[in-house]
């Protein structure tokens, strides 16, 4: 049976993402290395089952804490430490819906490419810091130095949520209290759909960090004269004879949307950032790092 037009389109899209994934992974590592100097690991020893490290035995400790197998390989005694079970788990979600394909002449990359690069760069940073990272709906979070490569493979082969409308919203079922979810999206969906997503996240007890990835033309609306607008999600076209007449209403709606998202996230104690694709990718990563560091400090204070 021949594939349908929709299936052929999805296959072409999948091949396109897979073909550019190695380049995006290289770019993500370059971005990660730029900010790595200020990124500090937040792992700690404590009660848990995951191995963390061996350390020398200290006189006065219980003999039961000694790892005799490791100690037999050396002249010193060693203790096997496990990782604190409350170690950070972060879920990353790049919006892969059709609207993210947009790139104007004012930008060098599409919103989708920037969202994927930010996702992989953040995964690289978090893996270096010893954090667990994953994509909601793609299995358990990964505690591994090669987490970025594994997430890149997931996004290239079979991204969770598919490649249609569902690709814009993460699966909230894996989220738990003290987890963090970072979403890279243009957030240009109907406000009701966005509010429904925020409500689902809040019910899990997780904390969200929303990064609105937007093209500079979507920020400035530089259009004038006869202009045809195309909805990348639905294919609907609209011809404006004097596009500049739309500028005031467009800016008012965009400002209202951001004010709504900012207020909703402020009430929940979450993060809302705006990132333009003509700006360095390091900017939102540094901002997210600051939020995550604050989150960890607050948790450590409560644990003490």
N, C-alpha and C positions, 0 to 999 in steps of 0.2 A: 504494500500500500504506500502510495506516495505521501510524503508529509504535507500537511496543510501549510498555507502561507504563514500562519502564526508560528508553526513549528520550525519552518525554514528560517524565519526571522530570528527566533530564539537561538537556533543553531549557529547562525552567522554571528550573532552577538556574542555567544559563548566562545566561539573561535577567536573573535577579536580580542576579548578580554584575556583569554589564555595566551595569545600571541604576545601581548604587551606586558604580561605579568612579570617576566624576568626584568624588564626595564624598570617597571614600577618598584620592584623589590630593591633594585640597586639604588634607585632614587630615594626610597624610604630609608635605606641604611645611611645614605649620605646625610639626609635630614636628621636622623637619629644621632649620628656622630657629632653633628653640630651642637646639639643640646646635651650630649651625654655627660659633659664635664660637670654640669650642675644637677645631674640626676643621681640621687643617692638611694641605695638599696634599703629596704625597710623590713628585711627578714629578721627573725629573732628565734632563739631556741625556746623550747617549752614543751608542754604536753602535746603529743601528737604521734602519728604513725609514719610520717614521711621523713626519711633520712635527710639530715642537713649537713653535718660535718663531724669529723673526729677532732677531739681536742685533748691535750695532755691531762692526765689524772692529777687532781690536787689533793694533797694530804689532808685527811679529815673527812673526805667524801666516803659514802658507802661503797663497800667493795662490790656490791651488786651492780653498780653503775659502770664497772669496767667492761670493755669489749675485749675479751680474752683472745679472740681470733685475730683482731687487728694488733693487739699488743704482742702476740707471738711473733710477728714479723719484725719487731724492733726490740731495742733494749729498754724501752720506756712503756709505761702503762697509758692507755688511751680510753677515753669515754666516748661512746657513740651518742651524739646529740640528735634529737629529732626536731622537726620544725614545729613551731607554735601553730596549733590548728586554726587559730584565727588569722592566719596569714591572708594577705589581701587577694581577693578574686575580682578580676575586672573583665567585663564583657564588652566587646567592641563591635559596632555595627555600622558599616558603610551603606548608605542608601544606594541601591543599584537600579532604581526605577527609571523609566524613560526620561523624565525631566532632567535627570542628572547628566544626561549626554550633552546638554547645552554648553556651547562655548562661543562667545562673541569675538569680534575682531579686537576687543580690548583686553582679551586674556590669551595666554599661551597654552592653557590646559583646560580641559572640560571639568565640570564639577565632579563628575564620577571619578575621573583619574585622581583628582586631588583628594577626594574622600578615601579612595583605596590607599593612596600613598600615606595619608595621615594615619589610617588604620594600621598599616604594616609598620610604619615608623614608631607608633606608640607601642605596638606589640614588641618590637625590637628593644625599645627602652625598658619596658616592663620585664621582659625576659632577662635582660642584663641585670636588673635589680632583684631578680629572684621572685617575681610575682607570678601568679597564675593568670593566664589570659585565655579567652575563648570567644567564639562567635555564637550567640544564642541560637539554638536549634541545630548546632553542628557538633554535638557531643559534649563531653566533659571539658572543663578548662584545662589548659596545658601548662605544666610546670617543666619547662625545658628551654635550653638555650636557643634551640632552633624553632621556637614557637612562631616567629614571623614567617619562616618558610612554610610551615605546616598550614598556617592560616591562608597564605597566598595560594597554596594548592587547593584548599577548600573553595576559595573564591573563584578560582579559575575553572574548576571541574564542575562543582555542583553547589552554588551558593545557596545557603538556607533562605527560604522564602521565595525561591524561584527568581524569575526575571520579569514578572509582570507587576501588577499593582501591589502584591504582597511583599515585593522586594523593598518597599519603603519603610515597613514597620517590623521591628525585631520581635522575636518570640519571647514573651516575658515569663514563660513558665519556669525556666531554669533559675531565675533570679531569686535571691534569698536576702534576708536582712544582713547588712554590712557588706553586701556586694556593691560594686559600682558598674554602671552601664554608661558607655560613651557612644553617642549617636552622631554620626556625620551625615547631615542631610540638608536639603535646601528648605525644608519645612514650609513649602508652598502649597501644601494640601489644605482642604477645607478645615477651618478651625475646629469644627466638631470632631473630625477624625483625629486631629492632633490631641485634643483634650481627652478623647477616649484612650489614646495611647498613654498619656501621662497618668491617667487614673489607674490603668492596669499596672504601670510601673510602681506607682505609689502603694498599691495594695500588697506588693511583694516585700516592702520594707527596704528595698534597694535605693541607692542614691543615683541620680541621673546627671549626666553632663551633656548638654545639647550644644552642638556646634553647627550653626547655620552656615553652610558652604554656599556662597552665592557669587555669581558672575558680576563683574563690575558694571556691565550694562543693565543688569537687574537692579543694581543699586542706584544708578544715575538716570536711567531711562533716557538715553541720548537721541531717541528717534524723532524724526520730524517728516512732514510731507506724507506722500503716499507710501504706506508700509503695510506689509502683510504679516500678521502674527499667527503662529502655528502652535497649538497645544501639543507638546510631544507625548503626552499621556494618551490623549484621545484622538489626535489627528485633526481636530476641529480647527478651521482656519477663519481668520477675521481680517478683513481689509479695511484699514483706516485711511481715509483720504488726507487727514491732517493729524498725524500721530501726536504732535506736540500738545494738542488739546487734552490728551489723556494724562499728561505728565503730573498735573496737580493731584488728580484723584488717585493715580497709581501710588504716588509717594504717601498720600494720606493712608491708603490701605496697608502699605508695607509698614509704615510707622505704627499703625494700630495693631498689626499682627505681632510685631516685635515687642510692643508694650505689653500685650496680652501674655506672650510667652515669658517675658522677663518677670512679670508679676506672678505668674503661676509658679515659675521655678523659684522665685524668692520665697514664696509662702512655704514651699516644700523644703527649702534649704538646699536647693540644687544649683546647678550652674547653667547659664545660657550665654553663649559667645557667638559673635558674628565674625566670619572669616571670608574675605574676598579672595578669589583665585588669582588676582594679580599681586597679592601680598605673599611674603615668604611663608612657607609651610611651617617654619619653626615657631611662629608667633602663637598659634593656638596650642601647640604642644607645651610650650613653656607655661602658658596660662593654666592648662589642665594639670600640669605637674604641681603648680602651686596649690590648686584645689585638693589634689590627692594627698599632698604633704600635710595640709591642714586637717584633712579627714583622718589620716593616720595618727597625727599628734593628739587629736581629740579622743580617739579610741584608746591610745596608750594611756592617756590620763585617766580614763574611766577604769581601765584594767588595773592600774596601780592603786 
